[in-house]
Amino acid sequence: MEQVLVTGATGTVGSLLVRDLADRGVRVRALVRSPERAAAALPQGVETFRGDVTDSGSVRSAVGGCDTVFHAAGLPEQWLANPDLFEQVNVDGTRHLVEAALAEEVATFVYTSTIDVFDQVPGRPFDESKIAERPLGTAYERSKQRADVLVTEAVQRGLPARFLHPSGVYGPGPATATALNLVLLRLARNQVPVLPPGGMPVVFTEDVSRGHLLAAEAPIGSRFILSDRYLTMTAIAELVHTLVPTAKVPRTLPPALATTLATSGEFVARLTRRPPLLAAGELHFLRSHPLPDASRARSQLGWHTTEVPEGFARALRHFGALP
């Protein structure tokens, strides 16, 4: 890798990836909407390039001169006031990166997909062997499904792509906590009155970044799940409590009540244009009991994971909930 472009460079995955690439002495270019804001969050020496994945012109310019592209940008939310944004960012944005990378004839293209695209049965382990063909259950999942197909088809056209499939990512990264990091922070501060039913597989940010770097050297077309273990929401709250003794372990909502809350909350959200307390897509994911198997990454890449208690402690320390 001589000149690398990273999309999503200020996000949970991309920010650690930029840091690790820069630490290796690689020349890194970050495609960002605001170079002025991004400069404060990125390592010194990283080139900020003004643009957006939804703008094909800026994407083509950003890819110019790069031999490697890490496409980590995307909208991971399970609810948006304008669901069309999932298509614009996750699908069209990926299409722009794919076409620019093909035109530039990059040597390596690493795409951050998701575990959601795999065919899976709730409560049963699954691996990278089968992609789901049926339309998935949420707008976010369907957009990532379509984006994954775009990259897969581009491999047949000569795109040197590798696919990474992280589960629920947590750990040090951007200054603002989002997704699972935000859950950990709110639990530590007793800002979660009740827990939704279900749980999720989790993986530490630094492990995800390392997985991307390892996968860049893997055969073209390779897919790797990056996931540590499955935790119920109660287990997550209990782990936070062991680290922050003042943090309470909230009770869990009965599934029927959680479904009612999500349904009514989304109805109100459509009127107020503000996110619901519990999105239907979020509840769908938590109750689907996904059990991704990361054996391939461990055996073929030599990938390993950080112990969850250590990872939680480092995440909470990063966001100021631990000294």
Legacy VTK file of the C-alpha trace (Angstrom):
# vtk DataFile Version 3.0
C-alpha trace
ASCII
DATASET POLYDATA
POINTS 323 float
0.000 0.000 0.000
1.495 3.299 -1.102
-1.454 5.705 -1.292
-4.645 4.705 0.498
-8.110 6.243 0.427
-10.393 5.662 3.404
-14.085 6.539 3.314
-15.922 6.863 6.619
-12.630 8.057 8.102
-14.270 9.826 11.045
-16.616 6.922 11.842
-16.363 4.113 14.368
-14.542 1.724 12.024
-12.799 4.191 9.710
-11.210 6.334 12.418
-9.280 3.401 13.901
-8.348 2.202 10.425
-6.912 5.615 9.532
-4.932 5.660 12.773
-3.492 2.171 12.226
-2.561 2.906 8.618
-0.880 6.162 9.606
1.029 4.362 12.382
2.392 2.025 9.720
3.723 4.982 7.759
1.191 4.596 4.946
0.104 7.726 3.089
-3.572 8.088 3.913
-6.223 10.207 2.228
-9.597 10.637 3.929
-12.736 11.524 1.991
-14.662 13.855 4.332
-17.445 16.389 4.027
-15.635 18.951 6.176
-11.822 18.875 6.143
-11.784 21.599 8.802
-13.735 19.499 11.325
-12.106 16.223 10.334
-8.553 17.546 10.699
-8.954 17.789 14.468
-10.004 14.147 14.727
-7.527 12.573 12.314
-3.829 11.803 12.892
-1.346 14.416 11.805
-0.238 13.954 8.229
-3.487 12.423 6.962
-4.647 14.175 3.805
-8.251 15.359 4.008
-10.112 15.446 0.716
-13.380 17.370 0.580
-16.217 15.316 -0.858
-19.000 12.856 -0.194
-19.665 9.284 -1.289
-22.973 10.447 -2.763
-21.093 12.760 -5.145
-19.559 10.658 -7.921
-17.296 13.499 -9.062
-15.623 13.988 -5.712
-15.304 10.227 -5.279
-13.555 9.852 -8.629
-11.158 12.676 -7.760
-10.441 11.214 -4.316
-9.659 7.767 -5.726
-7.274 9.261 -8.281
-3.684 8.246 -7.613
-4.614 5.682 -4.939
-3.574 2.039 -5.155
-5.782 0.946 -2.233
-9.321 1.854 -1.155
-10.940 1.018 2.175
-14.647 1.740 1.775
-15.887 1.958 5.361
-18.465 4.732 4.917
-22.125 3.962 5.470
-25.245 4.716 7.453
-25.579 2.067 10.188
-28.709 3.525 11.773
-31.846 1.395 12.016
-34.144 4.413 11.606
-33.932 7.592 9.559
-36.535 10.300 9.049
-35.749 9.998 5.334
-35.195 6.291 4.565
-34.100 7.195 1.022
-30.774 8.178 2.561
-29.958 4.499 3.048
-30.112 4.053 -0.712
-28.186 7.242 -1.444
-25.315 6.563 0.966
-25.069 2.791 1.325
-25.971 1.806 -2.241
-25.230 4.760 -4.526
-22.165 5.689 -2.482
-20.800 2.174 -2.865
-21.552 2.240 -6.593
-19.542 5.454 -6.940
-16.564 3.936 -5.106
-16.732 0.748 -7.158
-16.813 2.566 -10.488
-14.029 4.948 -9.504
-11.847 2.085 -8.265
-12.381 0.161 -11.492
-11.556 3.216 -13.588
-8.426 3.917 -11.553
-7.442 0.224 -11.607
-6.670 0.156 -7.887
-4.708 -2.847 -6.634
-6.806 -3.444 -3.512
-10.398 -2.634 -2.553
-11.637 -3.527 0.942
-15.364 -3.181 1.556
-16.951 -2.979 4.995
-20.182 -4.934 4.701
-22.188 -6.387 7.622
-23.134 -9.752 9.112
-26.739 -8.970 8.171
-26.237 -9.972 4.526
-25.738 -13.663 5.330
-28.431 -16.310 5.264
-29.085 -17.130 8.899
-31.530 -18.860 11.225
-32.131 -17.222 14.629
-30.099 -18.886 17.341
-28.006 -20.987 14.959
-24.370 -20.247 14.084
-23.700 -19.058 10.536
-20.584 -18.348 8.515
-19.632 -16.682 5.225
-20.799 -19.547 3.027
-24.242 -18.301 1.990
-25.523 -14.800 1.200
-29.212 -14.148 1.876
-31.180 -13.922 -1.365
-34.530 -12.838 0.063
-35.053 -9.110 0.746
-34.007 -8.461 4.337
-36.223 -7.056 7.065
-35.212 -3.403 7.428
-34.350 -0.523 5.106
-30.800 -0.476 6.457
-30.321 -4.213 5.908
-31.754 -4.090 2.405
-29.459 -1.207 1.460
-26.384 -3.099 2.685
-27.659 -6.168 0.866
-27.868 -4.278 -2.419
-24.466 -2.665 -1.852
-22.896 -6.062 -1.198
-24.324 -7.327 -4.494
-22.809 -4.331 -6.305
-19.336 -5.129 -5.007
-19.759 -8.848 -5.663
-20.727 -8.224 -9.293
-17.830 -5.788 -9.683
-15.370 -8.529 -8.712
-16.376 -10.252 -11.954
-15.466 -7.023 -13.765
-11.995 -6.948 -12.263
-12.480 -5.174 -8.914
-9.885 -6.597 -6.464
-12.354 -6.570 -3.571
-12.260 -8.218 -0.169
-15.310 -8.184 2.125
-15.399 -7.595 5.877
-18.514 -8.344 7.924
-18.344 -6.852 11.440
-20.990 -7.467 14.089
-21.902 -4.821 16.710
-18.806 -2.621 16.931
-17.792 -0.897 20.171
-14.645 0.680 21.563
-12.432 3.770 21.192
-13.007 5.807 18.072
-14.727 9.123 17.415
-15.217 11.513 20.328
-19.001 11.142 20.165
-20.466 7.815 21.258
-22.854 6.134 18.841
-24.604 2.752 18.509
-23.310 0.211 21.056
-20.828 2.712 22.491
-23.740 4.999 23.307
-25.568 2.127 25.021
-22.510 1.409 27.177
-22.155 5.078 28.105
-25.839 5.459 28.978
-25.786 2.294 31.069
-22.758 3.595 32.972
-24.626 6.834 33.661
-27.927 5.130 34.603
-29.698 6.682 31.638
-31.307 3.426 30.457
-34.593 2.848 32.326
-35.325 -0.557 30.763
-33.554 -2.948 28.422
-34.981 -4.248 25.162
-35.206 -8.050 24.897
-32.580 -9.999 23.012
-28.921 -9.311 22.440
-26.201 -8.939 19.843
-22.799 -10.234 18.766
-20.071 -7.716 19.527
-16.543 -6.884 18.376
-13.934 -4.361 19.528
-13.009 -1.453 17.242
-9.273 -2.111 17.251
-9.883 -5.752 16.342
-12.063 -4.656 13.414
-9.362 -2.325 12.135
-6.740 -5.038 12.392
-9.060 -7.404 10.528
-9.321 -4.929 7.653
-5.561 -4.633 7.363
-5.127 -8.405 7.409
-7.886 -8.935 4.845
-6.256 -6.499 2.420
-3.645 -9.202 1.790
-6.198 -12.020 1.396
-7.300 -13.492 -1.971
-9.654 -11.365 -4.054
-13.289 -12.133 -3.314
-12.577 -13.323 0.238
-15.180 -12.712 2.936
-14.465 -12.569 6.642
-16.853 -12.229 9.557
-15.357 -10.105 12.345
-17.161 -10.929 15.573
-16.161 -11.908 19.088
-19.183 -13.274 20.941
-22.923 -12.942 21.456
-24.124 -11.063 24.545
-27.659 -10.550 25.792
-28.577 -6.984 26.678
-28.684 -8.053 30.321
-25.166 -9.485 30.080
-23.976 -6.202 28.557
-25.536 -4.248 31.438
-24.021 -6.625 33.996
-20.555 -6.210 32.499
-20.915 -2.431 32.678
-21.993 -2.798 36.324
-18.839 -4.777 37.160
-16.774 -1.897 35.774
-18.948 0.928 37.125
-20.487 -0.349 40.399
-22.914 2.590 40.561
-24.422 1.523 37.229
-27.676 -0.366 37.683
-28.803 -3.356 35.659
-32.220 -2.340 34.285
-35.043 -4.826 33.964
-35.866 -6.212 30.527
-39.034 -5.318 28.678
-41.312 -8.243 27.787
-41.143 -8.880 24.012
-44.778 -7.925 23.412
-44.390 -4.627 25.245
-41.133 -3.893 23.411
-42.894 -4.498 20.080
-45.699 -2.120 21.051
-43.171 0.512 22.135
-41.243 0.232 18.871
-44.362 0.354 16.706
-45.910 3.321 18.494
-42.555 5.058 18.744
-41.990 4.877 15.004
-45.481 6.260 14.375
-44.688 9.264 16.557
-41.215 9.575 14.994
-42.735 9.930 11.538
-44.656 12.936 12.826
-41.896 14.538 14.878
-39.028 13.541 12.534
-37.021 12.578 15.629
-35.628 9.080 16.259
-37.813 6.757 18.364
-36.551 5.494 21.713
-36.540 1.985 20.251
-36.599 1.574 16.481
-38.419 -1.406 15.026
-35.292 -2.281 13.051
-33.204 -2.223 16.223
-35.644 -4.516 17.997
-35.732 -6.808 14.957
-31.938 -7.138 15.102
-31.808 -7.695 18.865
-34.492 -10.385 18.782
-33.062 -12.194 15.738
-30.374 -13.814 17.937
-27.593 -13.728 15.298
-24.646 -16.038 15.982
-21.890 -15.212 13.464
-18.928 -17.569 13.336
-15.578 -15.816 12.826
-13.556 -19.023 12.537
-12.441 -18.193 8.996
-10.881 -14.881 10.051
-9.167 -16.550 12.982
-7.751 -19.442 10.965
-6.960 -17.770 7.630
-5.953 -14.293 8.796
-4.565 -15.096 12.227
-7.124 -12.638 13.597
-7.815 -12.535 17.329
-10.085 -10.564 19.628
-9.834 -8.463 22.746
-11.466 -9.816 25.907
-14.848 -8.149 26.364
-14.272 -6.829 29.927
-11.060 -5.164 28.769
-12.781 -3.818 25.652
-15.710 -2.416 27.635
-13.315 -0.766 30.095
-11.346 0.868 27.291
-14.525 2.047 25.600
-15.915 3.562 28.801
-12.580 5.173 29.589
-12.430 6.674 26.098
-15.847 8.301 26.582
-15.095 9.549 30.096
-17.189 7.091 32.117
-14.102 5.569 33.765
-10.969 7.286 35.076
LINES 1 324
323 0 1 2 3 4 5 6 7 8 9 10 11 12 13 14 15 16 17 18 19 20 21 22 23 24 25 26 27 28 29 30 31 32 33 34 35 36 37 38 39 40 41 42 43 44 45 46 47 48 49 50 51 52 53 54 55 56 57 58 59 60 61 62 63 64 65 66 67 68 69 70 71 72 73 74 75 76 77 78 79 80 81 82 83 84 85 86 87 88 89 90 91 92 93 94 95 96 97 98 99 100 101 102 103 104 105 106 107 108 109 110 111 112 113 114 115 116 117 118 119 120 121 122 123 124 125 126 127 128 129 130 131 132 133 134 135 136 137 138 139 140 141 142 143 144 145 146 147 148 149 150 151 152 153 154 155 156 157 158 159 160 161 162 163 164 165 166 167 168 169 170 171 172 173 174 175 176 177 178 179 180 181 182 183 184 185 186 187 188 189 190 191 192 193 194 195 196 197 198 199 200 201 202 203 204 205 206 207 208 209 210 211 212 213 214 215 216 217 218 219 220 221 222 223 224 225 226 227 228 229 230 231 232 233 234 235 236 237 238 239 240 241 242 243 244 245 246 247 248 249 250 251 252 253 254 255 256 257 258 259 260 261 262 263 264 265 266 267 268 269 270 271 272 273 274 275 276 277 278 279 280 281 282 283 284 285 286 287 288 289 290 291 292 293 294 295 296 297 298 299 300 301 302 303 304 305 306 307 308 309 310 311 312 313 314 315 316 317 318 319 320 321 322
